[in-house]
Every structure is written in C-alpha cells, then in structure tokens.
C-alpha cells in the first residue's frame, strides 16, 4: 500500500515538473517582443519630443 502511494506521488510530481520549464523558443519570442516594445516606445517618445519642440516654436 505504501509503495502504491509512493509511486502515485512520484508520478504526480514528475508530471508537475515537466510543465514548470519554459521552452526556450517561447522565452526567445518573449524576449524579442520585449525588445521590440522598448524600441517602439523609444521611437514614440522621440516623436513626442519633436512635436513638443514644434509646438514651442509656434
């Protein structure tokens, strides 16, 4: 009976351990998306600054 409990516990734990890891392709896609978002934000910030400067001149 103890052996059955031990095996079932190990089986459940091993199933949980496989899903804990993030696949490298997903992690790479996430990193690329974050970098793209940072670049877009920087471009938007620069464009906003240019518009503010134009408004100051007018």
DAHUVEN-V422282 format. One record per pair of residues at least 24 apart in sequence whose ideal C-beta (glycine too) atoms are under 10 Angstrom apart, sorted by sequence separation. I is the first residue (numbers start at 1). J is the second residue. If there is no record, write none. Layout:
<<I | J> <I | J>>
This chain:
none
